[in-house]
């Protein structure tokens, strides 16, 4: 027989204090956490790992107000016209297009990049250059021109005397945590097209850039369109605790996270235990197989064009069938060297043990200057790795980095991909249609192609700025494609129309 427990506020922690989690385990409070925790702070216990996450009172209050603003704006947005929403996207794009208004944003971004470089942080995705600026503008104007789907009919079923319609409806407040990529800022706004509001926390590296975008482009666009300012709300905090507090808020309708694998997984755990649906976009790295029907020139182009920069859809592992390895492995290495040469650097090769006989021994003996976020280093141009290293995503900065493995068959390649990859992007280079169909049927990945891997992108492939690309590492998404975009964030309502009121069950 259970009795109602006494509930009191947590006002302090002590070193060595045991905190129960997962029903049968305890996490022990370390000295540092005990010293930091003060009355008013919150403690989140991650039930899957026992991690103890402190949320300072000021951060908790900041997030509380941001989500409250977004919740209020969601109710108001239902009364806004589609034209107002289109005007918001146009005014936002116009502000980014105006060189004078963009000036302070560019200055803030330059400061962010310099500060990140000084801390030896990666700046590959942080630089708001002309290309990224154009992509943001194009994405916002794409949403401007996108038809409204806020109350669109999905299905209609007619009965005798009455009918029922399944109709799209806005989901609610979307919480969005992403790494320091300024362009994602514009992507996140896509949920407004379907009548949702968004609260986001951006990585600390890009926070000054985000503040400037809010001040000089976002808020003026919301005001010009007559939309509530809570429609898009930035959590202005550089701390990871802000992301944890946001994802622990049960008022969120959806939690979206992009970034490094471990951080994204922890955010997902926080949201899941709060009861919020989660869409995670963390671990990446594409896999490619050179099939028996592959052309050496096609393979060379596919690899080279998949290594132009390091993002989630960059090729990470290239497998080659042994029957063609003598001809095709050199084509892969040629592509790696060409991609590195384009960037003015050297490539880094990892070769699965047992496959090194197809690589010139000189490559293993030669040192190469490899440019990483922390600076340059002299490393072997090639080295052998265990098969388990196929699961490693190489987070390179300027020097392209891949793993090569020679396999006996298509079946062995698929088995390795399904075992070690993040179940994300898989490509087979082949002119054999049957070989492609066998690969497509067997590989467990949401994105499958027959050439370069960098096509996997919402804006590039679907003309719709993406919120993120989902892998199948932690299971397949129910009823949703792997590209999460602003127009896919909706729920379904059913509306009945009764013509004959004599109808009864």
LINQUI-V374059 format. One record per pair of residues at least 4 apart in sequence whose ideal C-beta (glycine too) atoms are under 6 Angstrom apart, sorted by the first residue. I is the first residue (numbers start at 1). GAP is how many residues later the second one is. Records with the same first field share a line. If there is no record, write none. Layout:
I = GAP / GAP
//
This chain:
11 = 28
13 = 4 / 16 / 21 / 24
14 = 20
15 = 16 / 19
17 = 12
18 = 8 / 10
19 = 8 / 26
20 = 6
21 = 4 / 6 / 24 / 26 / 29
22 = 25
27 = 23 / 25
29 = 4 / 5
33 = 19
37 = 4 / 17
40 = 17
41 = 13 / 15 / 16
42 = 13 / 18
44 = 9 / 200 / 204
46 = 5 / 223
47 = 226
48 = 221
53 = 191
55 = 4 / 5 / 186 / 190
59 = 178 / 180 / 182 / 183 / 186
60 = 185
62 = 175
63 = 172 / 182 / 183
66 = 133 / 167 / 169
67 = 132 / 182 / 184
69 = 161 / 164
70 = 103 / 127 / 129 / 160 / 163
71 = 102 / 180
72 = 158
73 = 4 / 124 / 155 / 157 / 158
74 = 98 / 99 / 123
76 = 152
77 = 118
80 = 4 / 147
82 = 66
84 = 141 / 142
86 = 58
87 = 138
88 = 133 / 137 / 139
89 = 51 / 54 / 55
90 = 54
91 = 130 / 133
92 = 48 / 125 / 129
93 = 44 / 47 / 48
95 = 6 / 122
96 = 6 / 40 / 41 / 121
97 = 40
101 = 115
102 = 4
104 = 108 / 112
105 = 107 / 108 / 111
108 = 100 / 101 / 104
109 = 19 / 100
111 = 97
112 = 94 / 96 / 97
113 = 10 / 13 / 14
116 = 5 / 7 / 10 / 89
117 = 6
120 = 253 / 254
121 = 84 / 252
122 = 251 / 275
123 = 4
124 = 186 / 273
125 = 56
126 = 54 / 79 / 80
128 = 4 / 54
132 = 51
135 = 48
136 = 47 / 50
139 = 47 / 320 / 326
140 = 46
143 = 47 / 50
146 = 47
149 = 19 / 45 / 338
150 = 44 / 45
151 = 16
152 = 16
153 = 12 / 14
154 = 12
155 = 11
156 = 9
157 = 7
158 = 5
161 = 338 / 339 / 342
162 = 336 / 341
163 = 334
164 = 330 / 332
165 = 330
166 = 326 / 328
167 = 326 / 328
168 = 322
169 = 322 / 324
170 = 24 / 25 / 26
171 = 25 / 82 / 83 / 318 / 319 / 320
172 = 81
173 = 24 / 78 / 79 / 80
174 = 17 / 22 / 24 / 80
175 = 24 / 71 / 72 / 77 / 80
176 = 12 / 22 / 24 / 80
177 = 24 / 66 / 80 / 90
178 = 6 / 80
179 = 24 / 80
180 = 23 / 25 / 26
182 = 24 / 27
185 = 28
187 = 278 / 280
188 = 10 / 12
189 = 43
190 = 275 / 296
191 = 5 / 7 / 295 / 298
192 = 39
193 = 293
194 = 293 / 295 / 296
196 = 293
197 = 34
198 = 34
199 = 34
201 = 34 / 41 / 42 / 45
202 = 4 / 8
204 = 34
206 = 4
207 = 31
210 = 24
212 = 4
213 = 4 / 5
214 = 4 / 5 / 20
222 = 5 / 7 / 9
227 = 4
235 = 7
237 = 5
243 = 24
244 = 26
247 = 8 / 20 / 23 / 24
248 = 22 / 26
250 = 24
252 = 24
254 = 23
255 = 16 / 21 / 23
256 = 23 / 211 / 212
257 = 7 / 10 / 23
258 = 23 / 210
259 = 4 / 5
261 = 21 / 22
264 = 16 / 18
268 = 4 / 10 / 12
271 = 5 / 7
272 = 6
279 = 205
281 = 187 / 188
283 = 139 / 190
284 = 28 / 140
285 = 31 / 108
286 = 27 / 29 / 30 / 139 / 167
287 = 30 / 130 / 134 / 139
288 = 27 / 30 / 139
289 = 30 / 124 / 139
290 = 4 / 9 / 30 / 38 / 139
291 = 137 / 139 / 144
292 = 29
293 = 137 / 138 / 139 / 142
294 = 5 / 135 / 136
296 = 31 / 32 / 35
298 = 131
299 = 29 / 32 / 130
300 = 31 / 34 / 35
301 = 4
302 = 127 / 149 / 150
303 = 29 / 32
304 = 31 / 34 / 35
305 = 147
306 = 9 / 146 / 147 / 148
307 = 32 / 93
310 = 4 / 86
313 = 112 / 140 / 141 / 143
315 = 138
316 = 77
317 = 73 / 86
318 = 14 / 84 / 86
319 = 86 / 88 / 94
320 = 5 / 8 / 9 / 86
322 = 84 / 86
324 = 4
325 = 4 / 33 / 81
329 = 29
336 = 11 / 64
337 = 10
339 = 61
340 = 5 / 6 / 7 / 60
343 = 55
345 = 26 / 53 / 54
346 = 22 / 23 / 53
347 = 53
348 = 22 / 51 / 53
349 = 33
350 = 35 / 53
351 = 4 / 5 / 8 / 31 / 33 / 53
352 = 35 / 53
353 = 31
355 = 50 / 51
356 = 28
358 = 48
359 = 4 / 23
362 = 4
363 = 18 / 19
364 = 18
366 = 15
367 = 11
368 = 13
369 = 7
370 = 7 / 9 / 29
371 = 5 / 26 / 27 / 28
372 = 25
373 = 24
385 = 4
390 = 30
391 = 29
394 = 7
396 = 5
407 = 5 / 6
408 = 4
414 = 28 / 29
416 = 4
417 = 4 / 9 / 26
418 = 26
422 = 49 / 51
423 = 21 / 22 / 48 / 49 / 50
424 = 21 / 47
425 = 22 / 28 / 31
426 = 17 / 19 / 22
427 = 22 / 26
428 = 8 / 11 / 22
430 = 5 / 6
436 = 14
439 = 4
440 = 8
446 = 26 / 36
447 = 9
455 = 6
457 = 4
458 = 4 / 6 / 8 / 25 / 27
459 = 6
464 = 21
466 = 17 / 19
467 = 17
468 = 16
470 = 7 / 12
472 = 4
484 = 4
//
